[in-house]
Amino acid sequence: MATSLPAAAAGTFRLGDMTVNRMGFGAMRITGQGIWGEPKDVEACKRLLRRVVELGINLIDTAASYGPDVSERIIGETLHPYANGLIIATKGGLTRSGPNGWHPACSPEQLTKDLEGSLRKLRVERIDLYQLHTVDPKVRFEDSVGTLARLREQGKIRHVGLSNVSVEQLRTARKIVPIVSVQNRYNLADRHSEAVLVECEKEGIGFLPWYPLAASELARGDSPLAQAAKRHNVTPGQLALAWLLNRSPVMLPIPGTSSLQHLEENTAAAAVKLSADEVRELAR
């Protein structure tokens, strides 16, 4: 991707042997309400995805459970054959019972089924980044990770990532297979995964913060977030994304939206530079 494109303003990161611009895109919202079923306007979602690539975003995150199957299918229909360097990351290990209904399902059989479905819908023979979507309390964690290790050995997965894990689980997984990324909930208002982020920094592992834009409760009145946004002439949401990018060099935000306007705004946040003092003040 050309470095003059908006998403490249945040710099790059190496995920294993893959280089990505640090501002990515989460494709959860190109589905129906409650992340269930078809979107209201499939063609609008396809236009959005094409614009994602035009902006220089070369890391798109999705999952088998988004729809389910809908997000991956629309990505495959719209962007395949994929541009050189465009990384489509997906996830397996959650099943759905309806709108906003999510259930861990990380048995070897289910993960293999999810992976095979993702290959078919994304129209590829190998997933560049395949992530364990969650930890299933009914399945031995080592068995879930071991399944992804075997699928990687079979050539169906290029790199393995984790989602919603602890430091201990990350360390356990790394004894089984190389891990290039972790995707945990993290934003200005919720930093319960701080220890996981620190571990990723220490080990050079990419950190994909999900729900990165939880800024509304921090943006009221004369809050530090609102003041900083005014100083930089950006929205509080853009400032929240900029804070993530400036917080750590391993941070790879993947804000999701179904709106072209919000996509443009989110991507523009890649160019917002904060001082170390601003990063610390906002963290407080």
PLY file of the C-alpha trace (Angstrom):
ply
format ascii 1.0
element vertex 284
property float x
property float y
property float z
element edge 283
property int vertex1
property int vertex2
end_header
0.00 0.00 0.00
1.29 3.47 -0.81
2.58 5.35 2.22
0.74 8.51 1.08
-2.61 6.91 1.90
-4.41 8.06 5.10
-4.19 4.76 6.97
-0.41 4.71 6.56
0.01 7.87 8.66
0.13 5.78 11.85
3.10 3.76 10.62
3.40 0.02 10.16
3.76 -3.13 12.24
5.09 -6.59 11.45
2.69 -9.46 12.11
5.03 -12.38 11.64
6.24 -11.96 8.06
3.38 -9.59 7.14
3.60 -5.79 7.28
0.36 -3.93 7.99
-0.59 -0.29 8.42
-1.43 0.19 12.10
-4.92 1.56 11.41
-7.12 -1.39 10.46
-10.82 -2.04 9.95
-13.24 -4.28 11.85
-15.90 -5.81 9.59
-18.40 -6.81 12.29
-20.89 -4.08 11.33
-21.43 -5.14 7.72
-24.18 -7.45 8.99
-27.73 -7.09 10.29
-28.85 -5.68 13.64
-27.35 -7.53 16.59
-24.56 -8.75 14.24
-27.16 -11.17 12.89
-28.24 -11.85 9.32
-27.90 -9.72 6.24
-27.25 -5.95 6.32
-30.02 -3.63 5.17
-27.98 -2.56 2.14
-25.45 -5.10 0.88
-24.27 -2.84 -1.94
-23.53 -0.02 0.53
-21.42 -2.46 2.54
-19.51 -3.41 -0.59
-18.86 0.26 -1.39
-17.60 0.67 2.19
-15.18 -2.24 1.84
-13.80 -0.88 -1.42
-13.25 2.48 0.27
-11.45 0.74 3.14
-8.83 -0.47 0.66
-8.66 2.89 -1.12
-7.77 4.56 2.21
-4.73 2.33 2.56
-6.13 0.00 5.22
-4.54 -3.38 4.64
-5.71 -5.25 7.76
-9.40 -6.20 7.78
-10.66 -8.19 10.77
-13.76 -10.38 10.59
-15.07 -13.65 12.07
-17.11 -16.70 11.12
-19.65 -15.68 13.76
-20.35 -12.22 12.29
-23.75 -12.82 10.73
-22.88 -15.68 11.13
-21.00 -16.15 7.86
-22.32 -12.89 6.38
-19.29 -10.62 6.94
-16.82 -13.12 5.50
-19.05 -13.81 2.49
-19.46 -10.12 1.63
-15.71 -9.55 1.96
-15.02 -12.47 -0.39
-17.60 -11.29 -2.91
-16.30 -7.71 -2.86
-12.53 -7.82 -2.51
-11.42 -11.16 -3.97
-8.99 -11.45 -5.68
-7.30 -9.53 -2.87
-4.87 -6.70 -3.52
-1.23 -7.49 -2.89
-0.51 -7.01 0.81
-4.16 -6.94 1.92
-4.52 -9.12 5.03
-7.93 -10.59 5.87
-7.87 -11.78 9.48
-10.72 -13.92 10.75
-11.71 -15.87 13.85
-13.38 -19.10 14.89
-14.75 -20.48 18.15
-18.10 -18.74 18.71
-21.54 -19.96 17.65
-24.72 -17.89 17.47
-28.27 -18.38 18.74
-29.73 -15.12 17.44
-29.14 -11.34 17.50
-26.47 -10.53 20.14
-26.36 -14.20 21.17
-22.78 -15.53 21.41
-21.64 -18.93 22.72
-18.09 -20.32 23.08
-17.51 -23.37 20.88
-13.79 -24.15 20.71
-13.69 -27.92 20.33
-11.26 -29.22 17.72
-14.21 -30.29 15.57
-15.92 -26.89 15.70
-12.72 -24.92 15.08
-11.91 -27.10 12.08
-15.44 -26.58 10.75
-15.17 -22.81 11.27
-11.81 -22.67 9.52
-13.00 -24.66 6.51
-16.03 -22.39 6.21
-13.86 -19.28 6.37
-11.58 -20.58 3.61
-14.61 -21.16 1.40
-16.34 -17.81 2.07
-13.16 -15.75 1.79
-12.20 -17.71 -1.35
-8.68 -18.53 -0.23
-6.63 -21.65 0.40
-4.91 -20.20 3.47
-6.00 -17.67 6.12
-3.25 -15.08 6.71
-4.24 -14.51 10.36
-6.60 -16.94 12.08
-7.58 -16.14 15.65
-9.14 -18.18 18.44
-12.19 -15.98 19.11
-12.60 -16.83 22.78
-11.69 -19.28 25.54
-14.24 -22.08 25.94
-14.55 -23.19 29.59
-15.80 -26.59 28.41
-12.76 -27.29 26.27
-9.14 -27.64 27.39
-7.39 -24.47 26.20
-4.37 -26.43 25.00
-6.65 -28.55 22.79
-8.16 -25.46 21.15
-4.77 -23.90 20.46
-3.35 -27.26 19.39
-6.06 -27.52 16.75
-4.98 -24.21 15.22
-1.35 -25.38 15.37
-2.25 -28.52 13.39
-4.22 -26.51 10.83
-1.21 -24.24 10.46
1.02 -27.25 9.86
-1.43 -28.36 7.15
-0.91 -25.02 5.39
-4.43 -23.70 6.00
-3.32 -20.96 8.42
-0.37 -18.63 7.88
-0.28 -17.09 11.37
-2.19 -17.72 14.62
-3.71 -15.11 16.91
-5.74 -15.16 20.12
-8.69 -13.17 21.40
-10.05 -12.51 24.89
-7.15 -14.14 26.72
-5.10 -13.55 29.87
-1.33 -13.24 30.13
-1.14 -16.80 31.40
-3.18 -18.12 28.48
-1.02 -16.20 26.02
2.11 -17.73 27.52
0.57 -21.20 27.42
-0.41 -20.80 23.77
3.06 -19.62 22.77
4.49 -22.92 24.02
2.28 -24.68 21.45
2.42 -22.41 18.38
3.88 -18.99 17.50
1.34 -16.24 18.30
1.54 -12.99 16.31
-1.48 -11.11 17.70
-3.90 -10.76 20.59
-7.33 -9.17 20.28
-8.75 -8.07 23.66
-11.17 -5.36 24.71
-9.19 -2.17 25.39
-9.97 1.54 25.20
-9.60 4.72 27.23
-12.47 3.72 29.51
-11.60 0.02 29.90
-8.00 -1.03 30.39
-8.48 -4.34 32.17
-6.18 -5.93 29.56
-3.26 -3.62 30.42
-1.12 -6.55 31.58
-1.79 -8.39 28.31
-0.79 -5.29 26.33
2.46 -5.04 28.32
3.19 -8.71 27.59
2.56 -8.12 23.89
4.94 -5.15 23.94
7.62 -7.27 25.61
7.25 -10.08 23.07
6.64 -7.99 19.93
3.09 -9.29 19.49
0.43 -7.16 17.79
-2.43 -6.00 20.03
-5.81 -5.46 18.35
-8.08 -3.55 20.76
-11.73 -4.39 20.20
-14.40 -1.83 21.13
-11.74 0.89 20.73
-14.18 3.82 20.60
-15.81 3.72 24.06
-15.28 7.45 24.34
-18.76 8.88 24.89
-18.68 8.69 28.69
-15.28 10.41 28.72
-16.11 13.17 26.22
-18.56 15.25 28.25
-18.09 18.95 28.93
-14.57 19.93 29.88
-13.19 16.42 30.24
-9.54 15.88 29.31
-10.68 13.97 26.20
-12.97 16.79 25.07
-10.26 19.40 25.71
-7.63 17.42 23.83
-10.02 16.87 20.92
-10.62 20.63 20.66
-6.86 21.34 20.73
-6.28 18.96 17.85
-9.45 20.00 15.99
-10.77 16.42 15.87
-13.77 14.58 17.29
-13.56 12.78 20.67
-13.77 9.49 18.78
-10.81 10.39 16.61
-8.88 11.46 19.70
-9.66 8.14 21.41
-8.25 6.26 18.41
-5.21 8.53 18.30
-4.61 7.84 21.99
-4.54 4.10 21.28
-2.06 4.54 18.43
0.15 6.78 20.54
-0.19 4.55 23.62
1.86 1.66 22.22
3.78 0.78 19.05
2.18 -2.71 19.04
-1.37 -1.28 19.03
-3.40 -2.04 15.89
-6.87 -0.46 16.23
-9.61 -2.01 14.09
-12.58 0.38 14.47
-15.69 -0.92 12.76
-18.52 0.96 11.12
-21.13 0.66 8.38
-20.87 4.41 7.61
-18.57 5.87 4.97
-18.36 9.12 6.93
-17.28 7.35 10.12
-14.79 5.27 8.15
-13.19 8.44 6.79
-13.13 10.02 10.27
-11.67 6.94 11.92
-8.94 6.59 9.31
-8.01 10.27 9.61
-7.19 9.65 13.28
-4.04 7.85 12.08
-2.44 11.26 11.47
-3.15 12.72 14.94
0.05 12.94 16.97
-0.09 13.28 20.76
2.69 14.27 23.12
3.80 11.88 25.83
2.24 14.25 28.37
-1.11 14.12 26.55
-1.05 10.33 26.45
-0.40 10.19 30.22
-3.02 12.85 31.01
-5.71 11.06 29.01
-4.79 7.76 30.67
-5.47 9.35 34.07
0 1
1 2
2 3
3 4
4 5
5 6
6 7
7 8
8 9
9 10
10 11
11 12
12 13
13 14
14 15
15 16
16 17
17 18
18 19
19 20
20 21
21 22
22 23
23 24
24 25
25 26
26 27
27 28
28 29
29 30
30 31
31 32
32 33
33 34
34 35
35 36
36 37
37 38
38 39
39 40
40 41
41 42
42 43
43 44
44 45
45 46
46 47
47 48
48 49
49 50
50 51
51 52
52 53
53 54
54 55
55 56
56 57
57 58
58 59
59 60
60 61
61 62
62 63
63 64
64 65
65 66
66 67
67 68
68 69
69 70
70 71
71 72
72 73
73 74
74 75
75 76
76 77
77 78
78 79
79 80
80 81
81 82
82 83
83 84
84 85
85 86
86 87
87 88
88 89
89 90
90 91
91 92
92 93
93 94
94 95
95 96
96 97
97 98
98 99
99 100
100 101
101 102
102 103
103 104
104 105
105 106
106 107
107 108
108 109
109 110
110 111
111 112
112 113
113 114
114 115
115 116
116 117
117 118
118 119
119 120
120 121
121 122
122 123
123 124
124 125
125 126
126 127
127 128
128 129
129 130
130 131
131 132
132 133
133 134
134 135
135 136
136 137
137 138
138 139
139 140
140 141
141 142
142 143
143 144
144 145
145 146
146 147
147 148
148 149
149 150
150 151
151 152
152 153
153 154
154 155
155 156
156 157
157 158
158 159
159 160
160 161
161 162
162 163
163 164
164 165
165 166
166 167
167 168
168 169
169 170
170 171
171 172
172 173
173 174
174 175
175 176
176 177
177 178
178 179
179 180
180 181
181 182
182 183
183 184
184 185
185 186
186 187
187 188
188 189
189 190
190 191
191 192
192 193
193 194
194 195
195 196
196 197
197 198
198 199
199 200
200 201
201 202
202 203
203 204
204 205
205 206
206 207
207 208
208 209
209 210
210 211
211 212
212 213
213 214
214 215
215 216
216 217
217 218
218 219
219 220
220 221
221 222
222 223
223 224
224 225
225 226
226 227
227 228
228 229
229 230
230 231
231 232
232 233
233 234
234 235
235 236
236 237
237 238
238 239
239 240
240 241
241 242
242 243
243 244
244 245
245 246
246 247
247 248
248 249
249 250
250 251
251 252
252 253
253 254
254 255
255 256
256 257
257 258
258 259
259 260
260 261
261 262
262 263
263 264
264 265
265 266
266 267
267 268
268 269
269 270
270 271
271 272
272 273
273 274
274 275
275 276
276 277
277 278
278 279
279 280
280 281
281 282
282 283
